Structures are given as structure tokens and as C-alpha cells.
Amino acid sequence: MIRIIAMEREYGSGGAAIAQKLAEKLGWKLWDQELTCEIARRAKSDIATVEKREERIDPLFYRLMKVFLRGSFERSLPVKGIEALDADGMAAMMERIVLDTAAGGNCILVGRGASYFLRERDDVFRVFLYAPREEKLRRLLATGLSRDEANDRLDSIDRDRAAFIKSYFSKDWPSRELYHQMLNTIVGDDAVIDQILHGIALRERQPA
């Protein structure tokens, strides 16, 4: 039985909103921004502090923190003790957080390497969401971003995510063989949710 959905997404494809609606429909716990906050809490840092110390810490650590904190609503997390954690330490910490979160089941984990960390579990449904660039721009502009800022984020955020996956899993991002579904969100949030639920139903009918 599927107890966990691990959702990867291209930036701007609507993954956060779709995950929220899906969690509400299933009555499951959503781990999206909450995972970012937990990463920052355990690292005892926030992105502003990382930026200030960029020249004094592992450059890869800085990039990883930027991947997971950039755009987060949370800007007031504790900052003490960041020097103790390098890039490898952060990757190990992220894996522990994802495994701890998944242990309770009935949850949706968005990004943060969850599809890779949980790839050996048969109770996880792994899905990847994408969209044409113009659709992603439309969604980002609707949030109030300028076109220049939206284009900058589209060019950089997924590049950083891909670099993380390549560094720690030696895989290209997205790794198509990893997912049970890859869905184009241009069809609309409700249609995507229906397809995910249908995919889960089909998966659960397959022999173990």
C-alpha cells in the first residue's frame, strides 16, 4: 500500500500548490516548507547568515543551503553554530530528516532529494512535475514576481537542484527511471491530482 508520495518538480511548475491540494484531499501531512525549516533548524542557520559567511565555509555547502532555503518564507531561524556543518554533513542530515519524516507514513514530501533517499521503499509513489517555460512564467508572474526575477529563478534554481543530485547521487535530474509518473502541469492542478491518484491506484493493483 502506498503511504508516501515523494514529489519532485521543476521550479515554477506549481508543485507546491498541487502538493497542498493533494494533501488536503487525502488528509495527509504535507512536508514542503516544513522540510526547509527543519533543515535550517538542524543546521542552526538561515540563508542570510550563509550568504554572509560564503567565503568562510564550504562553497558546496553554501550552494546546497541556497537550493533548500531560497524562496523560503522563513527568515528568522536561529543562526548559531553553522561552521560545524559542511556539505557532506548537510546531505547526511537531509537524508535523516527525510527518513524520519517518512517513517510516520501518510505524508507528501516535496523535493529535498526525497525521491532519491526513499527510492528503495515500495510504499512510496514517486512523481515528477514539469511544465513549459511560458506556463512556469505565467505561474510565477501571478505570484507578484517581475519577469526578470522569474526568469532568473527559472534559470538558476533548477540548475542548482540538478547539481545537488549529480553531486550526491551521480544521477541526472530528473532521473526518469526513478519516477512512477512524470506529469505536465499545463493541464491544470485538478487534472494533475486526478492523474496522481489514478497512478497510485494502478500501482497498488500491481503484484508485490
HELIX and SHEET records of a PDB file:
HELIX    1   1 GLY A   15  LEU A   26  1                                  12    
HELIX    2   2 GLN A   33  ALA A   43  1                                  11    
HELIX    3   3 ILE A   47  LYS A   52  1                                   6    
HELIX    4   4 GLU A   54  ARG A   56  5                                   3    
HELIX    5   5 PRO A   59  LEU A   69  1                                  11    
HELIX    6   6 ILE A   82  ALA A   84  5                                   3    
HELIX    7   7 ALA A   87  ALA A  102  1                                  16    
HELIX    8   8 ALA A  114  PHE A  117  1                                   4    
HELIX    9   9 ARG A  133  ALA A  142  1                                  10    
HELIX   10  10 ARG A  147  PHE A  169  1                                  23    
HELIX   11  11 ARG A  176  LEU A  178  5                                   3    
HELIX   12  12 THR A  185  VAL A  187  5                                   3    
HELIX   13  13 ASP A  189  ARG A  205  1                                  17    
SHEET    1   A 5 LYS A  29  TRP A  31  0                                        
SHEET    2   A 5 CYS A 107  VAL A 110  1                                        
SHEET    3   A 5 ILE A   4  ARG A   9  1                                        
SHEET    4   A 5 VAL A 124  TYR A 130  1                                        
SHEET    5   A 5 GLN A 181  ASN A 184  1                                        
END                                                                             
